[in-house]
């Protein structure tokens, strides 16, 4: 019998976006455990803004299992928070996602690496001598330094070992800013993987005395904010499409601007200004290959009779992927098909 280290991770009750929490269960198995082998576990919800002290027990229900390459015989157990009676906790946004096994989601997670209160590569006071321009997909010590790439590459290996479907990584427009892209099929899988990838990055950064900064506009002025563009495609959009349906879909998105912005991450007004490849927060637009639109159509979308996928560019880097996917799918499902 082998003793396995099972790191249960979950989302706490912080608003408007939860924090990650985690604790380790040691449990023996004859063979490496599967998700079905894992028990529910409990925690003190009064310490995570999810319960009162007089009735503090909350339940962790395992929903995804990831090999943890940083620990011998280790696994990460992504869990939903439930009430003791088995019903989803009010903070459990994953439970609000409608089931659609044919939904495809791609999330582009931008973030900064911060050390001592400023992005890696920034001087302690002020800004780099070189403004935005050479950092995007850049190379060379004067632009990239060395610590950031070391962290980013190590994170990539941890995610791939965990079975997370990274589609790519790159340095972003601002100095100290990076991005990874995750794609998955099914309603919750991409969001599960993104939260787990965030956990792996945050834990890795502890080793280097660096923080993963997810705020959408941590550097004021003429520096790009951080987004989490959500690429989405249903079976109908991929296989049927058509101009009539697309226009009805965009009408539904336009009518639900407030509902979408409410779950697309805090302080988004600082990022969605109409500058730096964004549309203004109080406007809705769509455009072909337009990174200044709220929703971008890929370059061949119209040529393919309005079939393929679409990119909602409004979600920001700190948004909760569960809430984002849930809202997008609700709006899609409100549109009748011709």
Order of alpha helices (4+ residues) and beta strands (2+ residues): beta-beta-beta-beta-beta-beta-beta-alpha-alpha-beta-beta-alpha-beta-beta-alpha-alpha-alpha-beta-beta-beta-alpha
